[in-house]
Amino acid sequence: MALFWQVLINGILSGGLYACAAIGFSVIWGVMNLINLAHGSMIILGAYITYTITSATGVDPFFTLPVSGCALFILGFLIQKYLINHVIGGSIFMTLILTFGLDLLLINAYLLLFSADLCAITPWYAGLGWEWGTVKVPYTRVGAFVFAIGLTLLLSLFMNRTKLGNAIRATGFDKDAASLAGVDVFKVYAITFGIGAGMAGMAGTLMSVIYSFSPVTGEIFTMKAFVIVVLGGLGSMPGAIVGGIILGLAENFTSVLLAPGYKDAVSFFLLVMILVLRPRGILGKRFYAEVRD
């Protein structure tokens, strides 16, 4: 029974972190109809920013969240405005090729700057946590979970309660109608991509406290983000949380019941099942599941 509770708690805590990592991917895809294959590498960039700052100053890694978020927002804004905007009106294959090339560029930049070695951040409280019998909950995992859910909810409030958020949502629903209403669609696209990248950067900071990482680790997070968005429903922020927690629970229980080697395979199983049974996702709306012109 103790093992069950330990796996359950670990799955929920991991799921919250996955949701934060996927929400930026979901926003970009839902608003711009663009699948950002460089999303995982942007998460890793956030992790490297935190690693560099904490190594140089000794500051708590959680305090670097604004730095990684702002840095990735600026990078994402510039990439969208001066690069992706030139092909956004083309076929989806053009944007896939472009973001795939961007992903390769970022990976090789990390290899050049940081080498291929695994990096890890271990704050002084890394080995501490709450204990109930044999069940242990590390402070780092709880902190990462709280920040992850908090950031996801703040983004949801921004998208639903602010003028800019409404402009972003309107552009996602119908960019032509939004343009006629006075919305600068290409500026909104740049801001949207910046927000998605900023969320990825902050997710990278949270990931760096829990997991070790290297320049090529981002591919795993891109795959997980894709599965979570499809599972929870494209355009649904509560769906991202639900999808992240389901994936976190599935991975942790699979590792215990079968073998750790099947942990990543369960993502593909869930992806296939949701596409067959409910293509719009658990909390997704039919509009987002349909192919848009």
Secondary structure, DSSP 8 states (H G I E B T S, - for coil): -HHHHHHHHHHHHHHHHHHHHHHHHHHHHHHH----TTHHHHHHHHHHHHHHHHHHH---GGGGHHHHHHHHHHHHHHHHHHTGGGTTTS-HHHHHHHHHHHHHHHHHHHHHHH-S--B----TTTT-EEEETTEEEEHHHHHHHHHHHHHHHHHHHHHHHSHHHHHHHHHHH-HHHHHHTT--HHHHHHHHHHHHHHHHHHHHHHHHHHS-B-TTTHHHHHHHHHHHHHHH-TT-HHHHHHHHHHHHHHHHHHHHHT-GGGTTHHHHHHHHHHHHH-TT-SS--HHHHS---
